[in-house]
């Protein structure tokens, strides 16, 4: 997997610091963005690099993702799956936690966030009322295990068609086969099964906070099962590689316009 800080829309009044620990099996992000409350400033995330991708949606029979996350006020990560609603509200936080996938007819474009024609998001948590594209026009509901998701559809400034599955509750620990949500799009002629799934990512869209907050993730894995046989697990179950600091952690801080100087790149990689 690859862990990415992805400060793609920085402002002068804000900063973000990411630390990767335990040989890449966990990371935490401290951030504070004090302008443009309705705008995403960063998407710190883990990218599940897999030899099984890209692959046609029709060739997938299972897409199981697991992980634990916490989100708290302050610059100290919680050790468990904590969601500090009171502290986050006190800092006027707006953010979500999401699985992010990209799909395109061209296999190469499906592995590029800016070139893929379709983006499929599955939100696992929200605070401060972030709105998905197409918020005013919900389309369908779908029950997946104990959660009843609402589907929204919209188009972003690049012309990418975006499907967002919106959750009824915050789920801080998950071990779920999310493929039924993709199958629903196929069954209702919203997306063609011949299209390629190229990227699967998990992280947080950071919009706004008046004080420092910390998003922490551990135990992230993806298991992709294909209809033509075989499956592959990518994540923290068998990580390899070395951390970037003597302490066993790699960290980078980005703030203001300095974030433009290469800090959209990969922070830490392991196979």
Buried (B, 14 or more C-beta within 10 A) or exposed (E): BBBBBBBBBBBEEBBBBBBBBEBBBBBBBBBBBBEBBEEBBBBBBBBBBBEBBBBBBEBBBBBBBBBBBBBBBBBEBBEEBBBBBEBBEEBBBBBBBBBBBBBBBBBEBBBEBEBBBBBBBBBBBBBBEBBBBBEEEBEBEBEBEEBEBBBBBBEEEEEBBBBBBBBEEBBBEBEBBBBBBBBBBBEEEBBBBEBBBBBBBBBBBBBBBEBBBBBBBBBBBBBBBBEEEEEBBBBBEEBEEEBBEEEEBBBBBBBEEBBEEEBBEEBBBBE
